[in-house]
Amino acid sequence: MLTIGTIVMGAADVRRAADFWGAALGYVPRDGAVDADWTVLVPAEGPGPGLALGLSTSPVQDRPRVHLDLYAADAAEQEAEVARLVALGARQVDWDAYPEDPDFVVLADPEGNRFCVIDATHG
C-alpha cells in the first residue's frame, strides 16, 4: 500500500518558504541546510510527512486544487494558531466560499500559497 511521504509546494523564494513552514510546523531541513532551488523539511521530532519546497515561477492559484489542511485540537487552539501563523508572515484570505458555520480559516503563506487551519472538533 502507498503512503504519503512528501508534499511538494512551489516557491519563488525557497529559503523564505522554508523559514515560514519550518517555524509554522516545527520542521527542519532534512539535509541540514536549505538550498535555494530545492529543500525538504521534515518534523524536528517524531513521524510525519515531509514538505518539499521547489523553486517555481508559476503564478500562485487563488483557488488551488491541492492545499494543506492543518488541524487544531479545538476552536481556541485554532484561533491561537491562526494568530501565530499571521505573526510568522501568513495573511488571512478574504475567502468568498465560507459556509455559514465554517470549521476552517483560509490563510496564505508568505509566497501566497493557500492553506487552511481546521477546528478538528467542529461537527
C-alpha positions as CSV (number, residue, x, y, z in Angstrom):
1,M,0.0,0.0,0.0
2,L,1.2,3.5,-0.8
3,T,1.6,6.2,1.8
4,I,2.1,10.0,1.5
5,G,5.8,10.6,2.1
6,T,6.3,14.2,0.9
7,I,4.0,17.1,0.0
8,V,5.6,19.3,-2.7
9,M,5.0,23.1,-3.0
10,G,6.4,25.6,-5.4
11,A,8.1,28.8,-4.1
12,A,9.6,31.8,-5.7
13,D,11.9,32.1,-2.7
14,V,12.7,28.7,-1.3
15,R,14.6,30.0,1.7
16,R,11.8,32.3,2.8
17,A,9.3,29.5,2.3
18,A,11.5,27.1,4.3
19,D,11.8,29.7,7.2
20,F,8.0,30.1,7.3
21,W,7.0,26.4,7.1
22,G,9.8,25.3,9.4
23,A,8.6,27.7,12.1
24,A,4.9,27.0,11.4
25,L,5.2,23.2,11.6
26,G,8.3,22.7,13.8
27,Y,10.1,21.2,10.8
28,V,13.8,21.3,9.9
29,P,15.8,20.8,6.7
30,R,16.2,17.1,6.1
31,D,19.8,17.6,4.8
32,G,20.7,20.2,7.5
33,A,20.6,23.2,5.2
34,V,18.2,24.9,2.8
35,D,19.2,25.0,-0.9
36,A,18.0,28.0,-3.0
37,D,16.3,25.7,-5.6
38,W,15.0,22.7,-3.6
39,T,14.7,21.6,0.0
40,V,12.8,19.0,2.0
41,L,11.6,19.8,5.5
42,V,10.8,17.1,8.0
43,P,9.5,17.0,11.5
44,A,12.1,18.0,14.1
45,E,10.7,15.3,16.3
46,G,8.5,12.3,15.6
47,P,7.0,11.0,12.4
48,G,5.2,13.0,9.7
49,P,5.2,13.7,6.0
50,G,8.0,15.8,4.5
51,L,7.3,19.1,2.9
52,A,9.4,19.7,-0.2
53,L,9.8,23.2,-1.5
54,G,10.9,23.7,-5.0
55,L,11.8,26.8,-6.9
56,S,8.9,27.8,-9.1
57,T,8.0,30.7,-11.4
58,S,4.4,29.6,-11.8
59,P,1.8,32.1,-10.5
60,V,0.0,31.2,-7.3
61,Q,-3.5,30.0,-7.8
62,D,-6.4,31.8,-6.0
63,R,-8.3,28.5,-5.7
64,P,-5.6,25.8,-5.6
65,R,-6.8,22.3,-6.4
66,V,-4.4,20.9,-3.8
67,H,-3.6,22.6,-0.5
68,L,-2.6,21.8,3.1
69,D,-5.2,21.5,5.9
70,L,-3.6,22.0,9.3
71,Y,-5.7,20.6,12.2
72,A,-6.1,22.3,15.6
73,A,-7.4,20.4,18.6
74,D,-10.3,22.9,19.2
75,A,-11.6,26.4,18.4
76,A,-9.3,28.0,21.0
77,E,-6.2,26.4,19.5
78,Q,-7.4,27.2,16.0
79,E,-7.6,30.9,17.0
80,A,-4.2,30.8,18.7
81,E,-2.6,29.1,15.7
82,V,-4.1,31.5,13.2
83,A,-2.6,34.4,15.2
84,R,0.8,32.6,15.5
85,L,0.9,31.9,11.7
86,V,0.0,35.5,10.9
87,A,2.8,36.7,13.2
88,L,5.1,34.4,11.2
89,G,4.1,36.1,7.9
90,A,0.9,34.4,6.8
91,R,-2.1,36.5,5.9
92,Q,-5.8,35.8,6.3
93,V,-7.5,35.4,2.9
94,D,-10.9,37.0,2.3
95,W,-12.5,33.7,1.2
96,D,-15.8,34.1,-0.6
97,A,-16.7,30.5,-0.3
98,Y,-17.0,30.1,3.5
99,P,-20.1,28.2,4.6
100,E,-22.4,29.6,7.2
101,D,-20.6,28.0,10.2
102,P,-17.1,27.2,8.9
103,D,-14.7,24.9,10.7
104,F,-11.7,26.4,8.8
105,V,-9.8,29.6,8.3
106,V,-8.1,30.2,4.9
107,L,-4.6,31.7,5.1
108,A,-1.8,32.3,2.6
109,D,1.8,31.7,3.4
110,P,4.4,34.5,2.5
111,E,4.6,33.1,-1.0
112,G,0.8,33.4,-1.4
113,N,0.1,29.6,-1.2
114,R,-3.3,29.0,0.3
115,F,-3.8,26.6,3.3
116,C,-6.5,26.1,5.9
117,V,-6.4,25.8,9.7
118,I,-9.2,23.5,10.8
119,D,-11.0,23.2,14.1
120,A,-11.0,19.4,14.4
121,T,-13.8,19.4,17.0
122,H,-16.3,21.3,14.8
123,G,-19.0,18.9,13.8
